[in-house]
Amino acid sequence: MSEQKGRRLAAASCAFTLLFCLAVGLGVHGAFRYQDVRQERILSAENSRKQAQNELELSKYLRETDGTRPTQTKAGESRTTQESTVPSTQGASQTEREEPGASAKRGPSHTPDGAIHDKKVYLTFDDGPSPNTLEILRILKENGAKATFFVVNSKYNSYMKNIVESGNAIALHSFTHNYKKIYQSEEAYFEDLQKISDVVKKETGIEAKVIRFPGGSSNTVSMRYKKGIMSCLTKRVEEKGYVYFDWNCSSGDANGNGIAASKLVRNIKEETKHLNGHIVVLMHDSQAKTTTVEALPEILQYFESRGFTFEVITPETPVVHHGVNN
């Protein structure tokens, strides 16, 4: 009996030891998981704060500009239409940023006369890379089309290599896309530009020389931070060997998230129906622009049906510039 009791005590002790080890292990795992969750919540809160700040910036800008923008009719002419602003969706990523310049009152775009009938279209995507980038690349490949991606810094920077390896072009947009920071001085702008240039070089090996100003060269939001800065920057970037591009057609996806794909297609058709060539289309490759991805196949079919070829922007491409307003 004493031996049997000893065996029972030994078994109970072993079981207790195993349970204790399991409890300790679960406790350690729980502690690490708690730290992971806590870090995720901190990052999420920071992303939400930045998104709210960008949306506030856009809201103030739209109130000041009456929410209107010109649409392209015949070459060299423009007319003003009212744009509806769709509220941003919840859960937009850190790379989701609006383009106030897309809704600004601007003069007609300046396109070289010799290129206005070249039957070429340049699809451009701002604010990527994002979770949408690879799907955009897949659709482009399936349709034998190419595009130019004006990139920002994001957690999807590794997709920059996919952009280049698939035969599309990569260009510079901004590292932070923070208007208040980049337009406070020329030095601040070029510091930001150098950062995104370094990222592109690291990810792709390419020293990109094609750029697009956040908000476009005609933006007036920069006036809040430094009067006349766009007049200076448009000259300085060229002196430094960069070539900047605006656009002469907008899909309208900068005016909000979740805009119907059919609306984006109609916008492009309306703005290009009188154009016979050298069309630079503004679209966005940020996480919330899922309807832009949905609209892309029909956009490609539309231009193909009109006999356009899809080209990428290079430093030698004839430039499309807006009139500078600051």
VENSUL-V652960 format. One record per run of one state. SS is the DSSP state (alpha for helix, beta for strand, coil for the rest). FROM is the first residue (numbers start at 1). TO is the last residue. If there is no record, write none. Layout:
SS&FROM&TO  SS&FROM&TO
//
This chain:
coil&1&1  alpha&2&65  coil&66&67  beta&68&72  coil&73&77  beta&78&82  coil&83&85  beta&86&86  coil&87&99  alpha&100&103  coil&104&109  beta&110&111  coil&112&112  alpha&113&115  coil&116&119  beta&120&128  coil&129&132  alpha&133&142  coil&143&146  beta&147&152  coil&153&158  alpha&159&165  coil&166&168  beta&169&174  coil&175&178  alpha&179&182  coil&183&185  alpha&186&204  coil&205&209  beta&210&211  coil&212&220  alpha&221&224  coil&225&228  alpha&229&239  coil&240&242  beta&243&244  coil&245&248  beta&249&250  coil&251&252  alpha&253&255  beta&256&256  coil&257&260  alpha&261&272  coil&273&278  beta&279&284  coil&285&289  alpha&290&305  coil&306&308  beta&309&310  coil&311&319  beta&320&321  coil&322&326
//
